Amino acid sequence: MNIFSRFFKSGAEPKNSLFGSTYSFFFGSTSSGKTVNERTAMQTTAVYACVRILAETIASLPLHTYMNTESGKEKARHHPIYYLLSDSPNPEMTSFVFRETLMGHLLLWGNSYSQIIRNGHGKVVALYPLLPDKMKVGRSENGEIYYLYTSEGKEYLLRNTEVLHIPGLGFDGLIGYSPIAMAKNAIGMALATEEYGAKFFSNGANPGGVLEHPGVVKDPHRIRDSWNQVYQGTSNAHRVAVLEEGMKFSPIGIPPEQAQFLETRKYQTEEICRIFRVPPHLVGDLERATFSNIEHQSISFVVHTIRPWLVRIEQSINKALFSEEERHKYFVSFLVEGLLRGDYESRMRGYSIGIQNGFMSPNDVRSLENMNPIPSDEGGNTYMVNGNMLKLKDVGAYANKNTGGDENKEVLELDKE
């Protein structure tokens, strides 16, 4: 803790109930022999695809700041947080790039940190992402959470109010654990099978063999090197071998189809998708995808995968960027309606039900379809219901409106109209 030791006790840092506040020892060699960390894991196509689809999807969703009103809510365009989150959090990044970076950190390290820059009045004016592997979290003697960020060999102290911390799944409620660290063996096996496949084809699509000679070979190294020089490598595959002096080539090793090489690679892709809770069809595995179920899989992806991340991010932003007084009035929220839209026919049928039952107006529908509104004087904001729908107590009201034998007369008058 060096210069901060007189302010903070090293033994006061947050402790996880199982593994402590750090988890660097989780990384390293795996049972497959491959070293796995956040950066090597991204060399696996399935990990890269899962991280990319989640980060890009959440970064592309509209993120607005709202203000509670008597009639519900409205966009708080006057609040400085609105444009920081929806347009540009700092002069160097767009909102998309900023949120994509935060999600990448969450998915790989399990934590996302951003420095909060405030002006002299305490208002947030900028947000800058910080690398999770250079951040340490501690607790001061008075119980306050603090952050130590290492950059270029120097440590910088950041207080709780200066950091937007979004933790992933953890055990102490403060520090999230890296999904890569927790599933390093599954990812290590994917790396190992990929390397095996690459080496298999680099050796001329053959795992190896033995050159047999009927007599005594005086210089076996020269013969082996000569063979490899002519026939090894994919560029030399299927060349005709010329053997002299009764030599013959006997291949050895297990063919990939017998070792279920391709099946293993497919299974590891499913394992990695399971880690990030991403449907396999989103990363290019369409083996079990059909025309009838792929839409429901996409909706399930939004409900069970995207939504928990959005709630986690929204609540962390509300807690860190708004004062206690502001939280009673302002909040941020993602818009996910666009992800839940079905095909065109299903949407139109749903809109028709909404308009006919009075809980949607034509302009509500046009807004969801990204169309310009109809002017209010032309009925664009009018809520309507079918005229033949009556309350149970009003059924037969027309027939019983007049008594004393005038019922038939009123019915005739209605027919004339």
N, C-alpha and C positions, 0 to 999 in steps of 0.2 A: 504493500500500500504506500510505501515511501512517504512522500510529502503529505499524504492524507491520513497517515497513521494517528496523528494527534487529534484528528477530528472523528475518525471512524475506527471501530474495532474490527479487526479481520475476522474474529470469531462470530461476529454478529450478522454475517451475510446470510441470505435466505437459504434454508436447507430443505431439500426435497425429502419426503418421507422414505424414499427408496434409495436414491442414488446421489443425493446432494444437488447443489445448484449448478453443477457443470456435468457434462457428459462426454467430454472429449475422448475418454478412454473407450467409449463404445466404438469409435472409428478404428480403422486399421485393417489388419488381415482378417479374412473370413475363412470359413471352413473349406471354401473352394480354392483358397490360396490367393485370391485377388484382394487388393487393397481398395476399400470403399470409403469415400468421403463425398461431400456435397458436389465437388467438381468432377471427380471421376465417375460418379453416378450419372451425370449428365451425358456421358459418352454412350450410355445405353439408350437406344432409340425409344424404347417404351417410356423410360423416365423422362426423357426430353419432351416426348409428345404429351405426357400427362401434365407436366409442369406448364408447358406452353398452352394447352387448351384451357386449363384452369386460370392461369394468369391473364391470358388474353380475353377470356370470357368476362371475368370480373372487371378488368380494366375497361372494357368496352361498354359496360352498363352505365346509363346516366346516374350520376350521384348529385343529388340536390340538397340544399339546406332549406328547411321548412320552418314556419312560424305557426304556432297554435293560435287559432282564432275562435271566435264564438260559433262560427258556422262550420268549423272543421280545421283546415290547414291551408296555407298558401305559401308559395315560394318566397323566401326571405332574400330577395335580390339585393337589398340594401346592406346585408351583413357581409363583412369582409371574408368570412369563411366560405361563402357561397362560391365566389370566383376562384378562391384558392383550390377548392376541391373539384370544381367542374371545369375549370379552364387551365390554370397554371399555378402549381404550388410554390414554384420558385422561378427565377428568371432563366434557368437552364433546362427545365423539363415541362412537358405537357402533362395534363392530368392523367392521360392514358399511360405514358411511360412511368410516371411516378407510382401509380397503383399496380402496374405490371411488375415493377421492381419490388414493391412491398410483398406482393403475392409470391414472387419467386423466392424471396427470403423466407416467407412463412412455410412454403412447401418443402424447401431444402433444409433450412436450419430450425424450423419450428418457432421462430421468433422474428418479428419485424420491428425495427427501431427507426425513428425519424426524429431529428432535432427540430424543436419548435423555436422559431425566431419571433420575438415579440418586440414591439416598439416601446417608447417610454411610457405609454398609457396602459401597457399590458395586453394590447391587442395582437393577435397572431398575424404576422405579415409574410411568413414564409415557412416552408417545411422542406427539410433535406434528409434523404434516406441515409442511414448509417449501416455499415457492414456488421452483421450479427456475430461473426467470428472474432471481431475486435472489441466486443462489448462485454463487460462484466457488470453484474448486478449485485448490489450490497445493501445493507441496512445500517443506518447510523445508530448511535447510542439512544437517541430519542425515538427510534422506531421508524424514521423516515427512509423511504426507499431512495437510493441514489444509483447513478450509473457512471462507470469508468470506461471511457473510450480511448483506445490506443491508436495513435496515428503517427507514423514516421518516428517511432520510438518514444513518443511522449504520451503521457496519460492526461486526459482531460476529464474533469469532474462535471457531471451534469446532474442537476437536481430532478426530482420527480416531475416538476412542472415544466421542464425543458425537453422532455422526451415523450413522443407518442409511441408507446410500446403496445404492440398487438401480439399477445402470446398465443401459441397453438395449444394442442392438447398436452397437458402436463399433470403432475401429481401434487403440486403445492399451490396451484392457483396463480402463480407468478411467472415461472419459467416454463416455456414450452419445450418439448423434446422433439428432436429432428426425426421425421419419418424415415429419412435415409439411414440414420444411426440405428433405429429400431429394427429395420428390415434389411440390414446390411448383407445377411447371408443370401437372401433371395436375389438381391441386386448383384452380389458377387457371383452367384451362379450364372446369372444372365451375361455378365461380362466374360466369364470363363467359357461359356458355350459359344459366344460370339468370337472370342479369340481362337477357340478350337476350329471353328468353321473357316476363319481367315487362314490359319496355318494349314488346314487340310487342302484348301485350293492353292495355296502358295507352293505346296509340295507336288504340284501336278495332278491334283485331284486323286491322290493316292496316299494313304497314311504311311507307307513305307514297305520295304520288302528285303529279300535276301538274294544276293548273287551267288549262285552255287557253281563251283568248279570241280570237275572230276578229279583233278590232281591237287598239287600243293601250290598255293598262290604265294609268290615271292614278295610282291609289293601290294598288299590289299588296299592300302591307303590311296595309292595311285589309281587303282581300278575304281574305287568308290568315288573319288573326286572326279574322275573322267566321266563316270555315269551321271553324277549329279549335274555336271556342267552341261551335258547334252540333253538330258531328259527332265531335269527338275524345273518346276515353275509352270504356271498356267499357260505361258506362251509356248511351252514345249509339250503340252498335253497332246496325246494321241499320235505322237511321232512314232515311226516304226523303229524298234530297237534292233540293232545288229549285234549279235553275240558271237564270240569266237571261242575256239578251243573247247567246245562242248559245254560252255557255260549256259546256265538258264536262270531266269528271274522268277522267284517265288514270292508273291505278295503276302504280307502278314498284316495283322490288325483287324479290327472289327469294322465292317462297312457301316456308314452312317445310318442307313435304314435299319440295320439290326440293332444299333445302339440307340435307336429312336431319337436321333439328333434333332430332327425337325420338330418332333412332338415335344421334346424338352424345351426348345426355344419358344414354341407356342405357349406352353404352360407357364414359362417364366414371364411372358408378356401378360398373361392373365393374372399372375401373382402381383406384378407391379401395378396393374390396373386396380387390383383389390386394395393395395396400399393406399392409393390416392382416391379410391371410390369413383373411378371413371369407367363408364361403359366401354367395353373393348372396341365397339364399332367407331368410337370417336378417335381412336388412335390407329384406325386402319384395319382392325381385325373384324372382318365381316362374316366370319365362318358361321356364327349363330344368329346373325342379324337377318330379319325378313322384312318385307314391305309392311306387314301388318303390325310388327312389334317395335320397329325402330322409333316410331313417333312416341310411343309410351315410354320407351327407354330414355328418350331425350327429356321428356317431362319429369320422369323419376330422377334424372340427373340434376335437373334444376331444383327439385323439391328436397332431395336428400343429400346432395353434394354442394351445390352452389349456395343454397339458402343458409345453411349453418355458417359458412364462411362470411356471408354478407352480414349476418347478425353479429358475429364476432367483431368484424371491422367497424360496423356502425356504432356499437356500444363503446368500443375503445375510443373512437373519434369523439363521440359525445362527452365522454368522461374527461378526455385530455384537452380538448380545444375549447370547450365552453365552461364558463364559471358555474358555480353551484346555482347562482341566481338565474343565469341564462338557460340552464338545462330545463327549467320549468317552462320556458317559452320556445326555445329553439332545439332542433334536432336534425340530423342528417339521415337520409334514406336512399337506398338504391331502387331503381325501377326495373322490375323483372318481367313485366307483362309481355314485353316483346318476345322473351324466350319461351313463354308458355303458349304462344299462339299456335294453333293447329293449321291444317290446310285451309285454303280459301273458302271452300264450301262450309266447313265446320264453323269457321269464324262468322261467316254471314248468317248462318242459322242461329248461332248464339247471340249475335247482335240483334237479330229480329226478335228473339224472345225477350231481350232486355228492353227494347223500345216498346214492344206491345204490352209489357207488364209494368212500364212506368219507372223502372229504376235506371234507365239510360236515356239520354237525349240523342238526337242525331249528331250534335256536335261532340258528345262524348265518344261516339263511334268514330267520327272523322278524326278526332284527336289521336285515338289508338291506331288508326291507319295512316297517320302522318299526312292528313289532308287539311286544307284550309277550312275554317269554320263557316257555317251558314249564318248570315246576319240574324240577330235576335228577332227583328221585326218580321222575319220570314219563317219563324218557328224553329230556328236552329237549337235553341236552348229550352224548348218546351218538352215537358214530360207528359206523356199521354198513356191512356189505357184503352182497351177495346170497349166500345159502348155497350156491348151485350153482356158484360160482366157486372153483376150486381152482388151486393151483400145478401146473405141469406135472409135477413130480416126485411129486405126490400123486394124479395121475389113476389110477384103478383101485385105490386103497388099500383100499376096502371089500372088493373081490373077492379081493384077495391078502393080506388080513390074516391068515387062518388057512390053513395048508397041510395036506397029508395027506388030501385028499378031503373036507374040511369046507367048501369054498367054496360048494357048492350049499345046504348047510344054513344058512349065514349069510345068504345071499340070501333064503331063505324066511323066516327070522326077521325080516329087515328089511321084507319085504313085509307080514308080519303087523302090524308096528308101524305 
